[in-house]
Amino acid sequence: MTTDLSSASLPPLYRDVYDKCSLNGDAIHTDVYKCLLSNFNLDPSQLKTIWDLVGPNADGIITRTNFYKTLALVAWAQQGKEISDKLFDTFTGTEYPSPTISDLSSIQTLKAKLILKNKPASNFHYHRLVQMDTVNVQLVPEKKGLFLKHSEYFVTSRRFASNVTRRYTDFVVLQDLLLNRFPYRLVPSLPPKKIIISDNQFLKERRRGLHRWLTLVCRHPVMSRDALIGFFLTDQGSDFQTRIKAAFRRVPDEFMTSDLAANAKELLPNDHNQIAMSRECVHSLVNTIGRLKLEAEASVERGRASARDLEDLSVQLKNISQTRVEDTRHFVENWAEIRTIFAEAAGELHPLSRAAAKHSDLEQDAVCEKVALLLDVLVAHKELCERLEKGLAHDHQVALAKMLSLKKKKLQGAIRGADTESIEQLETKMLTQENVITNIDLRTDFSLYCVHMETQLVFTYLGTMPAILASLIDLKTRSHFELLDLWRHLQTRYCEGGGVNGM
């Protein structure tokens, strides 16, 4: 069917129905199209004619144009006209007819199931999360500001091929906007802020924390696709905080825009205890992984302390080698030779110190940071559950209490013989409150669904523990062997066949 739709205007209903049937604005799914047609109560022969004229194309897709033609043909069929593509050629009105549609709730349910069914399970595989983006956060060498100095960060993104400069407060604004947009998702906590920044170690730790935070956000299966993330990673304009707030502070939260919101209850696991059990499991893991993080950090610090000790040993040996002693006066034989040995030993301790420091840095990146990222995910899950308890659960209790109060007033009014107008006002308020409770119930179901999905995401990150352990074993093995070779070289040089023992 090649007829276009330019001869008349489209009713607003067409776009509204398309949006309700479309999966996130994409072409209409065949199953949704079939479900829509079944709601019009047309004869099977009429439905077949419509299907043949404007149904799925060779690729199994219902385009927007053909969808609009479907609605027009259905409207004509409901008017008793014989369905044909000639109806478009002979139509002389200013606006195409609108079909009578009874209910689209079955389509909303079907869409929710299709979204869940077509959601690739591999999205929760760690390697798929890694492929979503690789971001980097590096501290700008010089502090900025005329009077109050502040630190800035170079932020890069492989996905957007971008390079922007951001302040810590820019990250704070992004976190607040993410919490408003995705209140039921894992929005990690930012590293703490320090008013007077003079500690280089603090700046290093905060840079690592910001890098982990942005990595988790940019690899989140839902949040990473939001325009808010793209704006943060690519915008180069001045007064960044003002413009990102102006652009996104009025954007509704995920519940208001999600196709799953109305049917989230059907997507929850049949065993409702599963969510509670998973939550308890995650909470217990917070303590366990927290201890592992402390142990990993202590191991790295021991390696760095060893590197500093070796460097100090080298310095002291060098100091001894520079001490002048008169052999005849102080009864020390061969002091010149001893000075040479200490000077050489001092120089050959440097590779040991550098090797210990190098392996500590490798352990920091390959073990500590990955354990810390896993802990960030676990803590974010714990904070998410606490937000829901303080927010939705509290709102639900308040709404139910208000409804009970209204019912009580109505009952008391009926007993006292209150006038009809007062009773009707109470009934209106009760109806409004019922809508509030219904909305809260839908939000509760959607929040539980989100928590269920976020829990799966947590366990995906938990699955990285074997690889982290393997990295630790590999690094420790290589470190010990490299240090052993260096010490054996010193042993051969100074302990066998001369050197210190040969004096």
C-alpha positions in Angstrom: 0.0 0.0 0.0 1.8 3.1 -1.2 -0.9 5.8 -0.5 0.5 8.6 1.8 -1.4 10.5 4.5 -0.8 14.1 3.2 -4.3 14.7 2.0 -5.7 15.4 5.5 -4.5 16.1 9.1 -4.0 13.4 11.7 -6.2 13.5 14.9 -4.2 13.8 18.2 -5.6 10.4 19.1 -3.4 8.7 16.5 -0.2 9.9 18.1 -1.5 9.2 21.6 -2.4 5.6 20.7 1.0 5.1 18.9 2.9 6.2 22.0 0.9 3.8 24.1 1.5 0.9 21.8 5.2 1.7 21.0 8.1 0.3 23.0 10.0 3.4 23.9 9.2 5.1 20.6 10.3 2.2 18.4 8.3 0.5 15.7 5.2 -1.3 16.9 5.7 -4.9 18.0 3.6 -7.5 16.0 2.1 -8.9 19.1 1.0 -5.5 20.3 -0.5 -4.8 16.9 -2.5 -8.0 17.0 -3.7 -7.1 20.5 -4.8 -3.7 19.4 -6.8 -5.0 16.4 -8.5 -7.5 18.7 -9.9 -4.7 20.8 -11.9 -3.2 18.0 -14.5 -6.0 17.7 -14.3 -6.1 13.9 -15.2 -9.2 11.8 -12.3 -11.6 11.2 -12.5 -10.8 7.5 -12.2 -7.1 8.2 -9.2 -7.6 10.4 -7.5 -9.8 7.7 -8.1 -7.1 5.1 -6.5 -4.5 7.4 -3.6 -6.8 8.1 -3.0 -7.4 4.5 -3.2 -3.7 3.5 -1.1 -2.1 6.3 0.1 -4.8 8.6 3.7 -5.9 9.2 6.2 -5.4 6.3 8.7 -8.0 5.1 10.8 -7.3 8.2 7.9 -7.9 10.5 7.7 -4.2 11.4 4.6 -2.0 11.7 5.8 1.5 10.7 4.3 4.7 12.2 2.6 5.5 8.8 1.0 2.1 8.5 -0.1 2.3 12.1 -1.9 5.6 11.4 -3.5 4.0 8.3 -4.6 1.1 10.5 -6.5 3.5 12.8 -8.1 5.3 9.8 -9.2 2.0 8.2 -10.6 0.8 11.6 -12.6 4.0 12.0 -14.1 3.6 8.5 -14.9 0.0 9.2 -16.7 1.1 12.4 -18.7 3.5 10.2 -19.8 0.6 8.0 -17.6 1.3 5.0 -16.0 -1.4 2.9 -12.3 -1.5 3.7 -10.0 -0.6 0.8 -6.9 1.4 0.1 -9.1 3.6 -2.2 -10.6 5.1 0.9 -7.5 7.3 1.3 -7.6 8.4 -2.4 -11.3 9.4 -2.2 -11.3 11.0 1.2 -12.1 14.7 1.1 -12.3 15.6 4.8 -9.8 17.8 6.6 -9.0 15.3 9.3 -8.9 11.5 9.2 -11.6 9.7 11.3 -10.8 8.5 14.8 -11.7 5.0 15.8 -13.6 4.1 19.0 -11.2 2.4 21.4 -12.6 0.9 24.6 -9.6 0.0 26.7 -5.8 -0.3 26.2 -4.9 -1.8 29.5 -4.3 -5.2 27.9 -1.7 -3.6 25.6 0.1 -2.0 28.5 0.3 -5.4 30.2 1.5 -7.0 27.0 4.1 -4.3 26.5 5.5 -4.8 30.0 5.9 -8.5 29.4 7.6 -7.9 26.0 10.0 -5.4 27.5 11.0 -7.9 30.2 11.1 -10.8 27.7 13.2 -8.9 25.2 15.6 -7.4 27.8 18.8 -9.3 27.1 19.9 -11.2 30.1 23.5 -10.5 29.1 22.9 -6.9 30.1 23.7 -8.1 33.6 26.8 -9.9 32.6 29.8 -8.0 33.8 31.6 -7.9 30.5 28.5 -6.3 29.0 28.5 -3.6 31.7 32.2 -2.9 31.0 31.5 -2.5 27.3 28.9 0.2 28.0 31.6 2.8 28.7 35.0 3.5 30.1 35.4 6.7 32.0 38.4 8.3 33.6 38.7 11.0 36.2 42.1 12.7 36.6 43.0 15.5 39.0 44.0 18.8 37.2 47.6 19.6 38.5 46.9 23.2 39.4 44.1 24.4 41.7 41.7 27.1 40.3 40.1 30.2 41.8 41.3 33.7 42.6 40.7 33.6 46.4 39.2 30.3 47.4 41.2 27.6 45.6 39.3 24.5 44.4 40.3 21.3 42.6 39.1 20.4 39.1 39.1 17.0 37.3 39.6 16.0 33.7 36.7 13.6 32.9 36.8 11.5 29.8 34.3 9.0 28.2 35.0 6.4 25.6 31.4 6.1 24.7 31.0 9.8 23.9 34.6 10.4 22.9 34.5 13.4 25.2 36.9 15.3 27.5 35.4 17.8 29.9 36.5 19.5 33.1 34.4 19.2 36.2 34.5 20.3 39.8 33.5 18.2 42.8 30.3 20.3 43.2 29.4 19.4 39.6 29.4 15.7 40.7 27.2 16.7 43.7 24.6 18.3 41.4 24.6 15.3 39.1 24.0 13.0 42.0 21.1 15.1 43.2 19.5 15.1 39.8 20.0 11.3 39.5 18.3 10.8 42.8 15.3 12.8 41.6 15.2 11.1 38.2 15.9 7.6 39.5 14.8 7.3 43.1 14.5 3.5 42.9 17.9 2.8 41.4 21.4 2.4 42.7 22.8 5.9 42.9 26.1 5.5 44.8 27.3 7.9 47.5 30.0 10.4 46.5 33.3 10.5 48.4 33.2 13.0 51.2 33.8 16.7 50.8 36.5 18.6 52.6 36.3 22.4 53.0 40.0 23.0 53.3 41.9 20.7 51.0 45.6 20.5 51.8 46.2 16.8 52.1 47.5 15.3 48.8 46.5 11.8 50.1 42.9 13.0 50.5 42.8 14.4 47.0 44.1 11.0 45.6 41.5 9.1 47.6 38.7 11.5 46.5 39.8 11.2 42.8 39.6 7.4 43.1 36.2 7.7 44.7 34.9 10.0 42.0 36.2 7.6 39.3 34.4 4.6 40.9 31.2 6.6 41.3 31.1 7.8 37.7 32.0 4.3 36.5 29.1 2.8 38.3 26.7 5.4 36.9 27.9 5.2 33.3 27.7 1.4 33.3 24.2 1.3 34.9 21.8 -0.5 32.4 19.1 2.2 32.9 20.7 5.4 34.2 23.5 5.4 31.6 20.9 5.8 28.7 19.5 8.9 30.2 20.2 12.3 28.5 21.4 13.6 31.9 24.5 11.4 31.7 25.3 12.5 28.2 25.0 16.2 29.2 27.4 15.7 32.1 30.0 14.0 30.0 29.9 16.2 26.9 28.7 19.8 27.8 31.5 22.3 27.4 29.6 25.5 28.2 30.2 27.9 31.1 28.2 28.0 34.3 27.6 24.2 34.1 25.7 23.8 37.3 23.1 26.4 36.4 22.4 25.0 33.0 22.3 21.3 33.9 19.7 22.2 36.7 17.7 24.2 34.3 17.7 21.4 31.7 16.8 18.5 34.0 15.4 19.6 37.3 11.8 19.5 36.0 12.2 16.1 34.3 9.7 13.6 35.9 11.1 10.6 37.7 11.4 7.2 36.1 8.0 6.0 37.4 6.2 8.7 35.5 7.9 7.9 32.2 8.4 4.1 32.3 6.2 1.7 30.3 6.6 -0.8 33.1 5.1 1.4 35.9 1.5 0.4 35.4 2.2 -3.4 35.3 5.3 -3.7 37.6 3.4 -6.0 40.0 3.1 -8.7 37.3 6.9 -8.5 36.8 7.8 -9.2 40.4 8.9 -12.7 41.5 6.1 -15.0 42.6 7.9 -15.6 45.9 7.8 -12.2 47.5 10.2 -13.4 50.2 12.9 -13.6 47.6 13.3 -9.8 47.6 13.5 -9.6 51.4 16.0 -12.5 51.5 18.2 -10.9 48.8 18.1 -7.7 50.7 19.3 -9.3 53.9 22.0 -11.1 51.9 23.3 -7.8 50.4 23.3 -6.1 53.9 25.4 -8.9 55.4 27.8 -8.7 52.4 28.3 -5.0 53.2 30.2 -6.0 56.4 32.1 -8.8 54.7 33.3 -6.9 51.7 34.0 -3.9 54.0 36.4 -6.1 55.9 38.0 -7.3 52.7 38.5 -3.8 51.6 40.3 -2.9 54.8 42.5 -6.0 54.5 43.3 -5.2 50.8 44.2 -1.6 51.7 46.4 -2.8 54.6 48.2 -5.1 52.3 48.9 -2.3 49.9 50.1 0.0 52.7 52.5 -2.8 54.0 54.0 -3.0 50.5 54.4 0.8 50.4 55.9 0.9 53.9 58.3 -1.8 52.8 59.3 0.3 49.8 59.9 3.3 52.1 61.9 1.2 54.5 64.2 -0.1 51.7 64.6 3.5 50.4 65.6 4.6 53.9 68.0 1.7 54.3 69.6 2.8 51.0 70.0 6.3 52.3 71.5 5.2 55.6 74.0 2.9 53.8 74.9 5.8 51.6 75.5 8.0 54.6 77.8 5.3 56.1 79.7 5.1 52.9 80.4 8.8 53.1 81.8 8.6 56.6 85.6 9.1 56.7 87.5 7.0 59.2 91.3 7.0 59.6 92.4 3.3 59.7 95.4 3.8 61.9 93.7 6.0 64.4 90.5 4.1 64.8 91.8 0.6 64.3 89.4 -0.1 61.3 91.0 -2.1 58.5 90.1 -1.6 54.8 87.6 1.3 55.5 87.9 2.5 52.0 86.8 -0.9 50.7 83.9 -1.0 53.2 82.8 2.5 52.0 82.8 1.2 48.4 80.7 -1.8 49.3 78.1 0.2 51.2 77.9 2.8 48.4 77.3 0.0 45.9 74.8 -1.7 48.1 72.9 1.5 48.6 72.6 1.9 44.9 71.4 -1.7 44.4 68.7 -1.4 47.0 66.9 1.2 44.8 65.5 -1.5 42.4 64.1 -3.4 45.4 62.3 -0.2 46.7 61.0 0.6 43.2 59.7 -3.0 42.7 57.9 -3.0 46.0 56.3 0.4 45.2 55.3 -0.7 41.7 53.6 -3.8 42.9 51.8 -1.9 45.6 50.4 0.5 42.9 49.3 -2.5 40.8 47.6 -4.1 43.8 45.9 -0.8 44.5 44.3 -0.7 41.0 43.7 -4.4 40.4 42.5 -5.4 43.8 41.7 -2.5 46.2 39.8 -0.3 43.7 37.7 -3.3 42.4 36.9 -4.4 46.0 36.0 -0.7 46.8 33.8 -0.5 43.7 32.0 -3.6 44.8 31.5 -2.2 48.3 30.2 1.1 46.7 27.5 -1.0 44.9 26.6 -2.9 48.1 26.3 0.3 50.1 24.2 1.9 47.4 21.8 -1.0 47.6 21.6 -0.6 51.3 20.9 3.1 51.0 18.3 2.5 48.3 16.3 0.2 50.7 16.6 2.7 53.4 15.3 5.5 51.1 12.3 3.4 50.2 11.5 2.7 53.9 11.7 6.3 54.8 9.9 7.5 51.7 7.3 5.3 50.1 6.5 3.2 53.2 6.0 6.4 55.3 3.9 8.0 52.6 1.7 4.9 52.4 1.1 4.9 56.1 0.2 8.6 56.1 -2.2 8.1 53.1 -3.9 5.1 54.8 -4.2 7.1 58.1 -5.9 10.0 56.3 -8.3 7.6 54.5 -9.3 6.1 57.9 -9.8 9.5 59.3 -12.1 10.5 56.4 -14.1 7.3 56.8 -14.4 7.9 60.5 -15.7 11.4 59.9 -18.2 10.1 57.3 -19.5 7.5 59.7 -19.8 10.0 62.5 -21.6 12.4 60.2 -24.1 9.7 59.2 -24.7 8.9 62.8 -25.3 12.6 63.7 -27.4 13.1 60.6 -25.1 15.5 58.8 -26.4 17.3 55.7 -26.1 15.6 52.3 -23.7 18.3 51.1 -21.2 17.6 53.9 -21.4 13.9 53.2 -20.8 14.4 49.5 -17.7 16.6 50.3 -16.3 13.8 52.5 -17.0 11.3 49.7 -15.1 13.5 47.2 -12.1 13.7 49.5 -12.2 10.0 50.0 -12.2 9.4 46.3 -9.2 11.8 45.9 -7.5 9.9 48.7 -8.2 6.6 47.1 -6.5 7.8 44.0 -3.5 8.9 46.1 -3.3 5.4 47.7 -3.6 3.8 44.2 -0.8 5.9 43.0 1.3 5.0 46.0 0.5 1.3 45.5 1.7 1.5 41.9 4.8 3.3 42.9 5.5 0.7 45.6 5.2 -2.1 43.0 7.4 -0.3 40.6 10.0 0.4 43.4 10.0 -3.3 44.4 10.5 -4.3 40.7 13.4 -1.8 40.5 15.0 -3.1 43.7 14.6 -6.6 42.3 16.5 -5.6 39.2 19.1 -3.6 41.1 19.7 -6.7 43.3 20.6 -8.7 40.2 23.0 -5.9 39.3 24.6 -6.1 42.7 25.1 -9.9 42.3 26.6 -9.3 38.9 29.3 -7.1 40.5 29.7 -9.7 43.2 30.6 -12.2 40.5 33.8 -10.3 40.0 35.2 -11.6 43.2 36.9 -14.7 41.7 38.7 -12.5 39.2 39.8 -10.1 41.9 41.1 -13.0 44.0 43.0 -14.3 40.9 44.5 -10.9 40.3 45.7 -10.7 44.0 47.3 -14.2 43.7 49.0 -13.4 40.4 50.3 -10.0 41.7 51.6 -11.5 44.9 53.3 -14.3 43.1 55.0 -12.0 40.5 55.9 -9.5 43.3 57.5 -12.2 45.5 59.5 -13.8 42.6 60.7 -10.4 41.4 61.8 -9.3 44.8 63.4 -12.8 45.4 65.5 -12.4 42.3 66.7 -9.0 43.4 67.5 -10.2 46.9 69.3 -13.2 45.5 71.4 -11.0 43.3 72.4 -9.0 46.4 73.1 -12.3 48.2 75.4 -13.5 45.4 77.1 -10.1 45.3 77.7 -9.5 49.0 77.3 -12.8 50.9 79.0 -15.4 48.7 82.7 -15.4 47.7 83.7 -12.0 49.0 81.8 -8.9 49.8 80.6 -8.5 53.4 81.5 -12.0 54.4 84.8 -12.0 52.7 86.2 -9.1 54.8 
